[in-house]
Amino acid sequence: MKKLLAIAAVIAAAVSCSSNREQILKVYNWSDYIDESVLPEFEEWYKAQTGEDIKVVYQTFDVNETMLSKIEKGHEDYDVVCPSDYIIERMLNTGLILPLDFASIPDSINYIALNKSPYMLKMFKEINPKFDANDYSVPYMWGTTGILYNTKEVTAEEAGTWDIIRNPKFAGRILIKDAPRDVYGPVLIYLKQKELAEGSVTLQELMWDSSDESIAAVESYLKQVKDGVLGWEADFGKEQMTKDRGVVSLNWSGDAVWAIEEAAEVGVSLDYIVPEEGSTVWFDGWVIPKYAKNVKAASYFIDFMCRPDIAIRNMEETGYVAANGAIEVLESQIDDEYEPINLTYFFGADADSVRVNPVLYPDQAVIDRCALEHDWGQDTDKLLAMWSRVKGDNANSMTYIIIVVALAALAAGYIVSKKNKRGHKKHGKR
């Protein structure tokens, strides 16, 4: 029903766009990546702030490259889109993003300026060495890449190294994201431990390493891993973990939180860890594309998304972590169940000992061993070719069994509890 309503809204907007485009805001976002009830609230808020009518036309995508192609090749006039870090980097290099200007927004409601996280400012400066991405984008959600594991089958020590995906003890029960960029980085970090220890290379420098030598080393390692892989998956892996079909999963933190909570309801114990060797962090952010027609409304929309109560609602709906440094956001996540951790890097000096879920908000010590991935430009083809060679054309039999089971479940009716949709976004972000 939601999809039918969305399609109807798009059609209705398309009819009126030619004459009333200044009253239309076209938003293009990831699937299941917002609390859609905030959209009509934004329309009311915008009217109250500006005296102008606005109608949000909301569309979704599942793959960064789909969104990028529509703008780059189709010149679609979306006013706001939400690309991942490396796509923001690519769009900056190709001139597809407009610089942000929030001068028209009164200081009292400039939630972007009021709620900036120091960590987000720092990391967005690192997205593109030629530009400060903070001048072109506003962070929305973020997370880490790590290991989701079954605590009855796997110890924390075993899960604390990327080499667990090659451990023969868990062969046939390992799930790996079908996301070459998010697998390449951690594996290269593992393989370069000696160089990192010696100081001859940094974690961040490794994220730029697209050399033939490094690609070959990662390919060789992954071919050793391949026989033990239960499935290369884009979204079904976390569910297989909750059903005790897999015991190790290379996964994203948001999906891990969803899986841990769902598994607990059926008596399966899961946990998530960022391996000791180091890992990667990822970010999605709001931008105004080059062909936008309603820059003013787009600016107000991005600002509204940074209002603390809206950020909290979007977190609760999606299961991912808002890139928002407001104290209200931190307070909404306090839970005495957890041990105190240091989040001064994210929320400032007063957050040196706070009790929050460390999967959602990693401790400072974990963040210190994480780096931001980058766009490789034309060298991306080398990464994709390597990934194709690793996976080959022959999926193992268990992969097909999982697919059949998943399809059968879909045919029977896919039921998702609305009280908790954590991490259920079909991310495909890489």
C-alpha positions as CSV (number, residue, x, y, z in Angstrom):
1,M,0.0,0.0,0.0
2,K,2.9,2.4,0.9
3,K,4.4,1.8,-2.5
4,L,1.1,2.4,-4.3
5,L,0.7,5.7,-2.4
6,A,4.3,6.7,-3.2
7,I,3.7,6.0,-6.9
8,A,0.5,7.9,-6.9
9,A,2.2,10.9,-5.3
10,V,5.0,10.8,-7.9
11,I,2.4,10.7,-10.7
12,A,0.4,13.5,-9.2
13,A,3.5,15.6,-8.7
14,A,4.7,15.0,-12.2
15,V,1.5,16.4,-13.6
16,S,1.9,19.6,-11.7
17,C,5.6,20.0,-11.7
18,S,5.7,22.1,-14.9
19,S,3.6,24.9,-13.3
20,N,4.2,24.5,-9.6
21,R,7.7,23.2,-9.3
22,E,8.5,25.8,-6.6
23,Q,5.9,24.0,-4.4
24,I,7.4,20.6,-5.0
25,L,10.4,19.0,-3.1
26,K,11.7,15.9,-4.7
27,V,13.6,13.7,-2.2
28,Y,15.5,10.5,-3.3
29,N,16.6,8.3,-0.4
30,W,17.5,4.7,0.5
31,S,14.7,2.3,1.0
32,D,13.5,2.0,4.6
33,Y,15.8,4.8,5.7
34,I,13.4,7.3,7.2
35,D,10.4,7.5,9.4
36,E,7.9,8.5,6.6
37,S,5.6,10.2,9.1
38,V,8.1,13.0,9.3
39,L,7.5,14.0,5.7
40,P,4.0,15.5,6.2
41,E,5.3,17.1,9.4
42,F,8.1,18.8,7.3
43,E,5.4,20.2,5.0
44,E,3.6,21.8,7.9
45,W,6.8,23.0,9.5
46,Y,8.0,24.6,6.2
47,K,4.7,26.4,5.8
48,A,5.0,27.7,9.4
49,Q,8.6,28.9,8.9
50,T,8.3,30.4,5.4
51,G,4.6,30.9,4.7
52,E,5.0,28.9,1.6
53,D,3.3,25.6,0.6
54,I,5.4,22.6,-0.2
55,K,4.7,19.0,-1.2
56,V,7.3,16.3,-0.7
57,V,7.6,13.8,-3.6
58,Y,9.5,10.9,-2.0
59,Q,11.2,8.2,-4.0
60,T,13.7,5.4,-2.9
61,F,16.6,3.5,-4.3
62,D,18.6,0.4,-3.2
63,V,21.9,1.0,-4.9
64,N,24.1,4.1,-4.9
65,E,24.9,3.7,-8.5
66,T,21.2,3.7,-9.5
67,M,20.8,7.1,-7.9
68,L,24.0,8.4,-9.4
69,S,23.1,7.3,-12.9
70,K,19.8,9.1,-12.8
71,I,21.5,12.3,-11.9
72,E,24.7,12.0,-13.9
73,K,23.1,10.6,-17.1
74,G,19.4,11.3,-16.7
75,H,19.9,14.9,-15.3
76,E,16.9,14.1,-12.9
77,D,15.9,17.2,-11.0
78,Y,15.9,15.7,-7.5
79,D,16.3,18.4,-4.9
80,V,17.7,16.2,-2.1
81,V,19.5,12.8,-2.3
82,C,21.3,10.7,0.2
83,P,24.5,9.1,-1.2
84,S,27.2,7.3,0.7
85,D,30.6,8.7,1.4
86,Y,32.4,7.4,-1.7
87,I,29.6,8.6,-3.9
88,I,29.7,12.0,-2.4
89,E,33.4,12.0,-3.1
90,R,32.7,11.0,-6.8
91,M,29.9,13.6,-7.2
92,L,32.2,16.3,-5.9
93,N,34.9,15.4,-8.4
94,T,32.3,15.5,-11.3
95,G,30.6,18.7,-10.2
96,L,27.2,17.1,-9.5
97,I,26.6,18.7,-6.1
98,L,25.7,22.3,-5.3
99,P,27.4,24.0,-2.4
100,L,25.1,24.4,0.6
101,D,23.9,27.8,1.7
102,F,21.8,28.0,4.8
103,A,21.8,31.8,5.1
104,S,18.1,31.9,4.6
105,I,17.4,29.8,7.7
106,P,17.1,31.7,10.9
107,D,19.7,31.0,13.5
108,S,17.1,29.8,16.0
109,I,16.1,26.9,13.8
110,N,19.4,26.2,12.1
111,Y,19.6,22.6,13.5
112,I,22.6,21.8,11.3
113,A,24.8,24.4,13.0
114,L,23.4,23.7,16.5
115,N,23.9,19.9,16.4
116,K,27.1,19.3,14.6
117,S,29.2,16.4,15.8
118,P,32.9,17.1,15.9
119,Y,33.6,13.6,14.6
120,M,31.3,14.2,11.6
121,L,33.0,17.5,10.8
122,K,36.4,15.8,10.9
123,M,35.4,12.7,8.8
124,F,33.5,14.7,6.1
125,K,36.6,16.8,5.7
126,E,38.4,13.6,4.8
127,I,35.9,12.4,2.2
128,N,37.5,14.3,-0.7
129,P,41.0,15.8,-0.6
130,K,40.0,18.5,-3.1
131,F,37.0,19.7,-1.3
132,D,35.6,20.1,2.2
133,A,32.5,17.9,1.9
134,N,31.0,19.8,4.9
135,D,30.4,22.7,2.4
136,Y,28.4,20.4,0.1
137,S,26.8,17.7,2.4
138,V,25.3,17.2,5.8
139,P,25.8,13.8,7.5
140,Y,22.7,11.7,8.0
141,M,23.6,8.1,9.3
142,W,26.8,6.3,9.9
143,G,28.2,3.0,11.2
144,T,31.1,0.5,11.2
145,T,32.0,-2.8,9.5
146,G,32.7,-5.7,11.8
147,I,32.0,-9.3,12.7
148,L,28.5,-10.5,13.8
149,Y,28.9,-13.8,15.6
150,N,27.1,-16.5,17.5
151,T,28.3,-16.4,21.1
152,K,27.6,-20.1,21.8
153,E,29.7,-21.2,18.9
154,V,32.3,-18.5,18.6
155,T,34.4,-16.8,21.4
156,A,35.0,-13.0,21.4
157,E,38.7,-13.7,21.0
158,E,38.0,-15.8,17.8
159,A,35.7,-13.0,16.5
160,G,38.2,-10.3,17.3
161,T,40.3,-10.9,14.2
162,W,39.3,-10.7,10.5
163,D,41.1,-14.0,10.0
164,I,38.0,-15.6,11.4
165,I,36.5,-15.7,8.0
166,R,39.3,-18.1,7.0
167,N,39.1,-20.2,10.2
168,P,38.3,-23.8,9.1
169,K,36.5,-24.4,12.4
170,F,33.6,-22.4,11.0
171,A,33.7,-23.5,7.4
172,G,30.3,-23.7,5.8
173,R,28.8,-21.3,8.4
174,I,30.4,-18.0,7.4
175,L,28.4,-15.3,5.7
176,I,30.1,-12.4,3.8
177,K,28.6,-9.2,2.5
178,D,28.4,-9.2,-1.3
179,A,30.0,-5.7,-1.1
180,P,33.5,-5.7,-2.6
181,R,34.5,-2.3,-1.1
182,D,33.5,-3.3,2.4
183,V,35.3,-6.6,2.2
184,Y,38.5,-5.4,0.5
185,G,39.3,-2.8,3.1
186,P,39.2,-5.0,6.2
187,V,41.1,-7.8,4.4
188,L,43.8,-5.4,3.3
189,I,44.0,-4.1,6.9
190,Y,44.5,-7.6,8.1
191,L,47.2,-8.4,5.5
192,K,49.1,-5.2,6.2
193,Q,49.4,-5.6,10.0
194,K,53.2,-5.7,9.8
195,E,53.4,-2.5,7.8
196,L,50.9,-0.8,10.1
197,A,52.9,-1.8,13.2
198,E,56.1,-0.5,11.7
199,G,54.5,2.8,10.8
200,S,55.4,2.5,7.1
201,V,51.7,2.9,6.2
202,T,48.6,4.3,7.9
203,L,45.1,2.9,8.0
204,Q,43.8,5.8,6.0
205,E,46.6,5.4,3.3
206,L,45.5,1.8,2.9
207,M,42.0,3.0,1.9
208,W,43.6,4.6,-1.1
209,D,45.6,1.5,-2.0
210,S,44.3,0.2,-5.4
211,S,47.7,-1.1,-6.5
212,D,47.8,-4.4,-8.5
213,E,49.9,-5.9,-5.7
214,S,47.4,-5.2,-3.0
215,I,44.4,-6.3,-5.1
216,A,46.2,-9.6,-5.9
217,A,47.0,-10.2,-2.2
218,V,43.4,-9.6,-1.2
219,E,42.2,-11.9,-4.1
220,S,44.5,-14.6,-3.0
221,Y,43.3,-14.4,0.6
222,L,39.6,-14.4,-0.4
223,K,40.1,-17.5,-2.6
224,Q,41.3,-19.3,0.5
225,V,38.2,-18.1,2.3
226,K,35.7,-19.0,-0.5
227,D,35.2,-22.7,0.2
228,G,34.1,-22.0,3.8
229,V,31.5,-19.3,2.8
230,L,27.9,-20.3,3.4
231,G,26.8,-17.3,1.2
232,W,27.7,-14.0,-0.3
233,E,24.8,-11.9,0.7
234,A,23.4,-8.4,0.3
235,D,20.7,-8.5,2.9
236,F,19.7,-12.1,3.9
237,G,22.8,-12.8,6.0
238,K,21.5,-11.2,9.2
239,E,18.4,-13.3,9.1
240,Q,20.4,-16.5,8.6
241,M,22.3,-15.6,11.7
242,T,19.1,-15.2,13.7
243,K,18.0,-18.6,12.6
244,D,21.3,-20.3,13.7
245,R,22.2,-21.2,10.1
246,G,25.4,-19.1,10.2
247,V,27.7,-18.4,13.1
248,V,30.0,-15.8,11.6
249,S,29.0,-12.8,9.4
250,L,31.0,-9.9,8.0
251,N,28.4,-7.2,8.5
252,W,27.4,-3.6,9.1
253,S,26.7,-2.4,12.6
254,G,23.1,-1.4,11.9
255,D,22.3,-4.8,10.5
256,A,24.1,-6.3,13.5
257,V,21.9,-4.5,16.0
258,W,18.7,-5.7,14.2
259,A,20.0,-9.3,14.2
260,I,21.1,-9.3,17.8
261,E,17.7,-8.1,19.0
262,E,15.7,-10.4,16.6
263,A,17.9,-13.4,17.6
264,A,17.4,-12.8,21.3
265,E,13.6,-13.2,20.9
266,V,14.1,-16.8,19.6
267,G,16.9,-17.8,22.0
268,V,19.8,-17.3,19.7
269,S,22.7,-15.3,21.2
270,L,24.6,-12.9,18.9
271,D,27.1,-10.2,19.4
272,Y,29.2,-7.8,17.2
273,I,32.8,-6.7,17.4
274,V,35.2,-4.5,15.4
275,P,38.3,-6.7,15.0
276,E,41.5,-5.6,16.7
277,E,43.4,-5.2,13.5
278,G,41.3,-2.2,12.5
279,S,38.2,-1.6,10.3
280,T,36.3,0.9,8.2
281,V,33.6,3.4,9.0
282,W,30.9,4.5,6.5
283,F,28.6,7.5,6.2
284,D,25.5,8.6,4.3
285,G,24.8,12.3,3.8
286,W,22.2,14.7,2.4
287,V,23.3,16.7,-0.7
288,I,21.6,19.0,-3.2
289,P,22.3,17.7,-6.7
290,K,23.3,20.0,-9.6
291,Y,20.0,19.8,-11.4
292,A,17.8,20.6,-8.3
293,K,14.9,23.0,-8.9
294,N,14.0,23.9,-5.3
295,V,17.2,24.6,-3.5
296,K,15.4,26.7,-0.8
297,A,13.1,23.9,0.2
298,A,15.9,21.4,0.0
299,S,18.0,23.4,2.4
300,Y,15.1,23.6,4.9
301,F,14.5,19.8,4.5
302,I,18.1,18.9,5.4
303,D,17.9,21.3,8.3
304,F,14.7,19.7,9.5
305,M,16.3,16.2,9.3
306,C,18.9,17.5,11.8
307,R,16.3,18.5,14.4
308,P,17.0,16.3,17.4
309,D,13.5,14.8,17.8
310,I,13.4,14.0,14.0
311,A,16.9,12.5,14.1
312,I,15.8,10.2,17.0
313,R,12.6,9.1,15.3
314,N,14.6,8.2,12.1
315,M,17.1,6.3,14.2
316,E,14.3,4.3,15.9
317,E,12.7,3.5,12.6
318,T,15.7,2.4,10.7
319,G,18.0,1.0,13.4
320,Y,21.0,3.0,12.1
321,V,22.8,5.8,14.0
322,A,22.1,9.5,13.3
323,A,25.2,11.5,12.6
324,N,23.8,14.1,15.0
325,G,25.7,15.5,17.9
326,A,22.7,16.9,19.9
327,I,22.7,16.1,23.6
328,E,19.0,15.0,23.2
329,V,20.2,12.3,20.7
330,L,22.7,11.0,23.2
331,E,20.2,11.0,26.1
332,S,17.7,9.0,24.0
333,Q,20.3,6.2,23.8
334,I,21.3,6.0,27.4
335,D,20.8,2.5,28.8
336,D,22.2,1.3,32.2
337,E,22.5,-2.2,30.8
338,Y,25.8,-1.2,29.2
339,E,29.2,-0.4,30.6
340,P,30.4,3.3,30.4
341,I,32.3,4.2,27.2
342,N,34.1,7.3,26.0
343,L,32.1,9.2,23.3
344,T,33.9,12.5,23.6
345,Y,35.0,12.2,20.0
346,F,31.3,12.3,18.9
347,F,29.4,14.4,21.5
348,G,32.1,16.5,23.2
349,A,33.8,16.6,26.6
350,D,30.8,15.8,28.7
351,A,30.4,12.3,27.1
352,D,33.6,10.8,28.5
353,S,31.7,8.0,30.4
354,V,28.2,7.2,29.0
355,R,26.2,4.0,29.0
356,V,25.0,3.3,25.4
357,N,25.0,0.4,23.1
358,P,28.7,0.1,21.9
359,V,27.5,-1.5,18.6
360,L,25.7,1.7,17.7
361,Y,28.3,4.1,19.2
362,P,31.8,2.6,19.4
363,D,34.2,3.6,22.1
364,Q,36.9,6.1,21.3
365,A,39.5,3.2,21.3
366,V,37.5,1.4,18.6
367,I,37.1,4.5,16.4
368,D,40.9,5.1,16.7
369,R,41.5,2.0,14.7
370,C,38.9,2.7,11.9
371,A,39.4,4.5,8.6
372,L,37.2,6.0,5.9
373,E,36.9,4.2,2.6
374,H,37.4,6.1,-0.7
375,D,36.3,6.2,-4.2
376,W,38.9,4.7,-6.6
377,G,37.7,6.4,-9.7
378,Q,38.6,4.4,-12.8
379,D,40.4,1.8,-10.6
380,T,37.0,0.7,-9.3
381,D,36.8,-1.5,-12.3
382,K,39.9,-3.4,-11.0
383,L,38.1,-4.0,-7.7
384,L,34.9,-5.3,-9.4
385,A,36.9,-7.6,-11.7
386,M,38.8,-9.0,-8.7
387,W,35.5,-9.6,-6.9
388,S,34.0,-11.4,-9.9
389,R,37.0,-13.7,-10.0
390,V,36.8,-14.5,-6.3
391,K,33.1,-15.4,-6.4
392,G,33.2,-17.0,-9.8
393,D,30.1,-18.4,-11.4
394,N,29.7,-21.3,-9.1
395,A,27.8,-20.6,-5.9
396,N,28.0,-23.4,-3.4
397,S,24.9,-25.5,-2.8
398,M,24.1,-23.9,0.5
399,T,23.8,-20.6,-1.2
400,Y,21.0,-21.9,-3.4
401,I,19.3,-23.5,-0.3
402,I,19.4,-20.1,1.4
403,I,18.0,-18.4,-1.6
404,V,15.2,-20.9,-2.0
405,V,14.3,-20.6,1.7
406,A,14.3,-16.8,1.5
407,L,12.0,-16.9,-1.6
408,A,9.7,-19.3,0.1
409,A,9.4,-17.0,3.1
410,L,8.6,-14.1,0.8
411,A,6.0,-16.2,-1.0
412,A,4.4,-17.0,2.3
413,G,4.3,-13.3,3.3
414,Y,7.2,-11.4,4.7
415,I,6.2,-10.1,8.2
416,V,8.3,-7.5,9.9
417,S,7.5,-6.2,13.3
418,K,6.8,-2.5,13.2
419,K,7.9,-2.1,16.7
420,N,11.4,-2.8,15.7
421,K,12.8,-2.5,12.2
422,R,16.4,-2.2,13.2
423,G,18.8,-2.5,10.4
424,H,16.3,-3.8,7.9
425,K,17.3,-1.4,5.2
426,K,18.2,-3.2,2.0
427,H,21.4,-1.3,2.1
428,G,23.3,-2.1,-1.1
429,K,25.2,1.1,-0.2
430,R,28.5,0.0,-1.6
